[in-house]
Amino acid sequence: MQTKITFNHNQNTWINLTTEDKAEVAQLYTEYQIDKEAVEYSLDQNERAHLDYDKAAGTFVLIYNVPNRLKIDNHYETIPMTFIIKDQILITVTNKRNQYLFFEMQNYLEKFPSMTIFEFLFTSLFIITDAFFPFVEEMNRDRTKVSSKLKEKATKQNLLALSDLETGIVFFISASKQNVVLLEQIKAHAIYKQLSDSEKEQLDDALIEAKQLVEMTNLSSEILHQLSRTYNNILNNNLNDTMRILTVLSVLLTIPTIITGFFGMNMPLPLENNASGWLITIVISLVLWFGLSLIFRRLIKR
């Protein structure tokens, strides 16, 4: 589906194409004489955030990471979104997973229809960056719930939920850092000198917001790692305690085996003619068992 909107007193046009079909994207790019290589950028779900500028063709291509609202394997991921500026035309390519951002951008443009094309671009990047925060806050709430459940019982399900949160925050950290690098590249690019003061201000706002996102995701990641390390240590300690108990029990159980085995040998032994010999053997085993138990208890308490 293709949407065309004019703004800035009809000086600029915004064209949004919602599709995952290469043929549709290629047709649109051919119509506006955009490099075919950008078609691959637009539909590659693994494309990293980056900037391309073709001075001869006057084409400004920007790939920006955006949050995917749909969870994949119980965790959030990010996907790229394409922005192209050519001849006072802004082209964006979206899909079902990031189309919600198109509506947010459209609503903002309706409120401020006199924005320039670069003001709208940088404002859109600000809106996208701002869209990350609700997902990070949701992961923080989920982390609190998982932590409460783990305090009650460290089950496999709760540990897997904690792992999913760690995976999701890793995607967000990587995406947010790439976005910051991209915005800093724009400031270092030759095209930055051509921007107006208002456009530069919008870019600075987007960069500040992107850096705040990096700090927030880093903080969430550190807390998750600390939580994970804590419960790993708890599980290791529980395993050590279990192994220690089993080791002590195995040593204690060898005492009756040794004594009964000794008196079971086919040779003259003490108490073999005593009718109460079996009872005496049991008493000796119990005395030695309790004596060794006391020794182990004192050693464990140290």
SVG drawing of the C-alpha trace seen along z (x, -y; Angstrom):
<svg xmlns="http://www.w3.org/2000/svg" viewBox="-3 -29 42 100">
<polyline fill="none" stroke="black" stroke-width="0.4" points="0.0,0.0 1.4,-3.4 0.5,-6.7 1.4,-10.1 1.2,-13.2 2.3,-16.8 3.6,-19.2 5.6,-22.4 3.2,-24.4 3.2,-21.7 7.0,-22.1 7.7,-18.6 6.1,-15.1 6.2,-12.2 5.7,-8.8 5.3,-5.7 5.2,-2.2 4.1,0.6 5.2,3.8 7.6,6.7 7.6,7.3 10.9,6.4 9.1,5.8 6.9,3.0 9.9,1.4 11.9,1.7 9.1,0.1 8.9,-2.9 12.6,-3.4 12.8,-3.2 10.1,-5.8 12.1,-8.2 15.5,-7.1 16.9,-5.7 19.8,-3.3 18.6,0.4 21.0,1.2 18.6,-0.6 16.0,2.0 18.1,4.6 18.6,2.2 14.9,1.6 13.8,5.2 16.8,6.7 15.7,7.4 19.3,7.8 20.5,4.5 22.5,2.4 21.8,-1.3 23.9,-3.3 24.0,-6.4 24.5,-6.6 24.8,-9.8 25.1,-9.9 26.1,-13.5 25.8,-13.0 22.2,-11.7 21.3,-13.9 20.1,-10.8 20.2,-10.7 19.6,-7.1 19.2,-6.4 18.6,-3.1 17.4,-3.4 16.7,-0.7 13.1,-0.6 11.4,1.6 9.4,4.6 6.2,4.7 5.7,8.4 7.8,10.7 10.0,13.4 10.7,16.4 9.3,14.6 11.6,11.5 11.6,8.2 13.8,7.5 14.5,4.6 14.1,4.2 15.4,1.6 13.4,-1.2 14.4,-3.0 14.3,-6.8 15.3,-8.3 15.4,-11.9 15.6,-12.9 14.4,-16.0 12.4,-17.3 10.7,-13.9 10.9,-11.8 10.3,-8.1 9.9,-5.6 9.5,-1.8 7.6,-0.1 6.0,3.3 3.4,4.8 5.8,4.9 6.8,1.2 3.8,-0.4 2.6,-1.7 5.4,-4.3 4.0,-5.5 0.8,-6.5 2.6,-8.3 4.7,-10.2 1.5,-11.0 -0.2,-12.3 2.7,-14.6 2.9,-15.9 -0.8,-16.8 -0.1,-18.9 2.9,-20.7 2.4,-20.6 4.8,-23.5 8.0,-21.5 10.8,-21.2 11.8,-17.8 14.8,-17.5 12.9,-18.7 10.3,-16.0 13.1,-13.4 14.8,-14.2 11.5,-14.5 10.6,-11.1 13.9,-9.7 13.0,-11.3 9.6,-9.7 11.1,-6.3 13.7,-6.6 10.9,-7.6 9.0,-4.5 11.7,-2.3 11.1,-3.5 7.7,-1.8 9.3,1.5 12.2,1.0 9.9,0.1 7.8,3.2 10.9,5.3 11.8,3.7 8.3,4.5 8.7,8.1 12.1,8.2 10.6,7.2 7.9,9.9 10.5,12.6 12.7,11.5 9.8,11.9 9.0,15.4 12.7,16.4 12.8,15.3 10.0,17.8 11.4,20.6 14.1,20.8 12.2,22.8 13.3,23.6 10.4,21.5 11.4,18.4 15.0,18.8 14.1,19.0 11.9,15.9 15.0,14.1 17.0,15.3 14.4,14.0 14.6,10.6 18.4,10.6 18.1,11.5 15.7,8.7 17.7,6.0 20.8,7.1 18.9,6.4 17.9,3.0 21.4,2.1 22.9,2.9 20.1,1.1 20.3,-2.1 24.1,-2.3 23.9,-1.9 21.3,-4.7 23.5,-7.0 26.5,-6.4 24.3,-7.1 23.1,-10.4 26.6,-11.4 27.6,-10.5 25.0,-13.0 26.5,-15.7 29.9,-15.0 28.6,-14.7 28.9,-17.5 25.2,-17.7 25.0,-19.0 26.4,-22.3 23.5,-22.8 20.9,-22.4 19.1,-25.3 19.4,-26.1 15.9,-24.6 16.9,-21.4 20.1,-21.2 18.1,-21.7 15.8,-18.8 18.8,-16.6 20.4,-17.5 17.1,-16.6 17.0,-13.2 20.6,-12.6 20.0,-13.5 17.0,-11.2 19.0,-8.4 21.8,-8.7 19.3,-8.6 18.0,-5.4 21.5,-3.9 21.9,-4.8 18.5,-3.4 19.1,-0.1 22.6,0.2 21.2,-0.2 18.5,2.4 21.1,4.7 23.4,4.3 20.6,5.0 19.5,8.1 23.1,9.4 23.5,8.8 20.2,10.6 21.3,13.5 24.7,13.8 23.0,13.7 20.7,16.6 23.5,18.5 25.5,18.3 22.4,19.4 21.9,22.4 25.6,23.3 25.5,23.0 22.5,25.2 24.2,27.7 27.3,27.6 25.1,28.1 23.4,31.1 26.7,32.7 28.1,32.2 25.1,33.9 25.3,36.8 29.0,37.2 28.5,37.2 25.6,39.7 27.7,42.0 30.6,42.0 28.2,42.7 26.6,45.5 29.9,47.3 30.3,47.9 27.5,50.5 28.7,52.1 32.3,52.4 31.3,53.8 28.7,56.3 31.1,57.3 33.9,57.9 31.7,60.2 30.4,61.9 33.8,63.3 34.2,67.1 36.8,67.4 36.9,67.4 35.7,64.1 34.8,62.5 31.1,63.0 30.6,65.7 29.4,68.1 27.5,65.4 23.7,65.6 23.5,61.8 26.4,61.2 24.2,59.8 22.8,57.2 26.2,56.2 27.3,55.8 24.4,53.4 25.1,51.5 28.8,51.1 27.7,49.8 25.3,47.3 27.9,46.0 30.4,45.5 27.8,44.0 26.7,41.4 30.2,40.6 31.2,40.0 28.0,37.9 29.1,35.6 32.5,35.2 31.1,34.3 28.6,31.8 31.4,29.9 33.5,29.8 30.5,28.5 29.8,25.8 33.4,24.5"/>
</svg>
